[in-house]
Amino acid sequence: MMPFWKMHGAGNDFILFDDRGLTFPADDPAWIESVCQRRTGIGCEGILLLQPSDKAHFRMRFFNPDGRPAEMCGNGARCAARLANQLGIADNPMRIATDAGLLSATVTAGGVQLSLPDPTDLRPYFDLEVDGNTLSAGSANTGVPHVVLEMQDLDEAPVIALGAAIRHHASFIPDGTNVNFIQRLDEHTLRIRTYERGVEAESGACGTGAAAAAIVMALRGRAQAPITLTALSGDHLTIGFDLQEDTVINLTLSGPTAHVYRGELALPGEA
């Protein structure tokens, strides 16, 4: 039996394992997918492993609910930082190694602030043809790729249908993209809903998606940092950064984290 922690960051929920002993069956995607199922497993939007690192306090590995690894997860990294702090693995500020690069995090009483790598592939505007319609989109890679669409009424946004179509669009093969639907409330406030690849559904919140949306809106001249985004969960994520012409530096993601419960999970072949 392997101990685990169920946590969420702004409604984005995860299962976390202290895998410093490297005993987690990371090479078994079918089993990972079964654990992520909400009816027959524990249920989550991703699995996080805290592993040893020779260049940071720990390495964070992330697996989507389809069992496949992803480069990074912003809210997941914030949850991992809180757990690492509580387990005595790292003090403030801490360094986290990920497949998207080194991150730093600071745990506070109210949440966790994560410093992200400088974003890449910044496109405030481009045309995207979907099902015979031309959409005005933006995009940014904030550790993982994101498309951003601005909506007049977020409640009416076709998040599932359009999100799936863009996620699998020929423009983003072979890995696909996450898709964020946003509504501007004022220059410092947005609402956001995210279709997340790997989850293949709408997520409760997405930290890297919130960062991408804030950046695209700032590059369009329609928002200014700091920018607070309200996620589907109702929780708030705050994005900070410095805008220098067409580049973004000092990118941060801040928001709440919470423990849900702790338990033990039977490893493959042990159930």
N, C-alpha and C positions, 0 to 999 in steps of 0.2 A: 504494500500500500504506500502511495506517495502523497504527502501532504500538499494541499493547494489552498490558495486564497482566492475568493471571489471578490472582485472590486469593480467600481465603475468610476469613470472620470466624466463628469457632466452628462451622465446617462449613457455613456459609451462603455459597455460592460465586458470584462475580461476574466479569464482564469489565469492565475499566476503561480509559477512553480519556482522554488529555490533549487536550481539545478547546478549548483556549484560542484556537485559530485559527478555531473555529466551522465546521469542515469536515465534521463527522460528519453523515450523512444522517438526521437525527432525524425527518424527515417521511416516512420509508419504513418503516411498521410491519411489512410483510411481510418485508422484508429483516432487520429487527431480530429478528423471530421466528425466521427461518432460522438466524441466527447463534447463537441460544440453544439450538437443538436439539442434543441430546447425540450423536446418531448421525451427523448430516450437517453439523453446525456445530461450534462450539467447545464449547458446552454450559455452561449457567449458570442461576442462579435470578434473574438480573437484570443489566442493563447500566447502568453508571455513567459519566457524563460529568463531567469537571472543566472548567468554563467560567468566563469572566471574570465578575466582579461588582463593582459600584460601592459595595456596602455590606458586603462581607465579603472574606476572602482569596480565596475562589472560590465559584462556584455549583455545586452538585451537582444534576444531573438524573438521574432514575432511570426505567428502563423495565423492565416485567415481561417474562417470556418470551413473553407473547402479543403483544408489540410495543407495548402501550399504556403511557403514562406513569402513574406513581403519585406521590403527594405526597412520600413520604419512605420511607427504609429505614434502620433503626438500624444493623444490622451493615454495610450498604453504606456508610453515612456513616463508620463507623469505618475501613473499608478505604480509603475515599477520603482520610481524614485522614492515614493512614500514607503513602500514595502521595504526597500533596501535600507532606508533610514531607520525604520522600526526594528529591523533584524540586526542592526549594527554593522551592516556591510559598508555603509558610506555615511559620512557627515556632510553638512553643507559647507560650501557648494560641492556637488559631486559631478564626476565625469562618467558618461555612459557611452560605451562603444556600440554602434549599430552598423548595419550594412549600408546606411546612408551617410555615415560619418560619425564623428564624435559630437555628443551633445553635452550640455551642462544643465544642472537642475538645482533648484533651491526649494526645500520643503518648509512651508510656513504653517501656522495654525489654521489658516483659512483655505489652504490649497497648495498647489505646486506651480512654480514658474519654471518653464523649460526654455532654454536658449537653443534655437534651431540653427542649422547651417544656412548660409546665404542661399536663397532660392535661385533656381535656374529656369531656363526656358520660359521667360516672362513674355507673354503676349496679351496686352490689354484688350485687343480687338482682333478677331479673324472671323471669316465667314465659314459656316459649317453646314453642309448639305445633309439633311436627314429626312428621309421619306418624302422627297420632293419639295421640301421647304428649306429656305436659307435662314439659318439662325445666326445672330450676332453673338459670338462667344468670346471668352477670354480664357487664359490658362496660365498655370504656374506649377512648377515642380517644387514642393516644399518637403522633400524627402521621398515622396511618391507623387505621381502625376495627377493633376486635377484640371478639369474643365469647369468654368464658371459661367452661369447663365443668370442674367438679371430678370426678375419677374415683377410685374405690377401687383399681382395678388398671389402671394406665396401659398395660400391655402388651396388655391385652384391649380397649382403647378402639377403637371403629370410626371411626378417624380419617378414612379416605377416604370411606366412605359417608355418615356423619353430617356430616362436615366439608363435603362438597359440598352436602348438603341445606340446611345452615344458611347456607353462603356465598351460595346463590341464593334464600334465603327471602324471602317477600314483605315481611317487616318491614324488610329492608335494601336494597330497590331504591331507585335504579337501580344504585348502585355496588357493592353487595354488601359482604361483610365477611370478615375473616380469622377463623379459629376455632382456639382454643387448648384443648387437653385437658391438665389438670394433676393431679398427685398430690402431696399434702402429705406430707413426711417428718418435718419438725419446723417450729418457728416461723420458722426462718431458711433452710429448705431445701425446694425443690420440684423435681419432675421435670416436663418439659413436652414436648408434641408439638404441632405446628402444621400445620393445613391452610391453605395460603396462596393467596389469590386472585391471579389472574394467572399463578401457577405452575400452579394447578389440580391440586395434588398436595401430599403432605406434604413440608415443607422440612427440611433438615438442622438448621436453627436459625432463629429469628426474634427479632431484638432488640426490636422494638417490641411483639411478642407477649409476650416475657418480661416487659417492663415492665408491660403491661396485666395479665398474670396476677398479678404481685407486688402491684400496686395493688389489684386486686379482693380478693385474699386478705387484705390489710391492712385494707381497709374492712370486711371481714367479721369482723375481729378474730381471724383465724386465722393471721396471720403478722406479723412485724415486720422493718422494714428494719435493716440491709442483708439482702437476700434473694438467695441463690444458687440458680440454676436449672440443672439438667443437661438439655441438649438431646438430641435424637435422635443427634446426632453423637458424644455423650459429652463434649463440651466444656462449660465452665461459663460462664455469664453472671451478673454480679452487678448487682443493681438497688439503687440508693440513693435515698432521698427523705425528706422531712419530711411527716408526716401532721398536718394541722390540722383537726380535726373531720371534715368531709366533703370536704375539699380536699387536694390534693397539690401540693407545691412542691419545688424543688431536685431534680428528677428526673435521675438519671444512669444510664447503661448502660456497663458495663465488661466487657471480655473480650479474648481473644486475636485477633490477625489474623496472616495468613501469606501470603507470595507463593508461588504455585505455579509459574508460568513467565511469560516474556515472549515475544511473537511479533509477527507482522505479518499483517494481514487485508486481503484485496482488497475494495475498496469496490464498491458495485453497478455492474455494467457493466464491471468491471476483472478479473473472475475469468478 
